[in-house]
Amino acid sequence: MLENVTLFFKESYEELKKVTWMTRKEVMGSTAVIIVLIFIVSLFIALIDFICMRAVAIIL
């Protein structure tokens, strides 16, 4: 049992060495894009919420 666990971790480590990791610049760029998209989507949802709130207020 312990041999299987040890083998699993050794093979996992070997696979991780094959991974091409993103550079710091790529990570920062991706993070900036995600933050901007979250901001845009939150503004869109706030606008839809405001419109629905006004529509309900008018109906009631």
Secondary structure, DSSP 8 states (H G I E B T S, - for coil): -HHHHHHHHHHHHHHHHH-----HHHHHHHHHHHHHHHHHHHHHHHHHHHHHHHHHHHH-
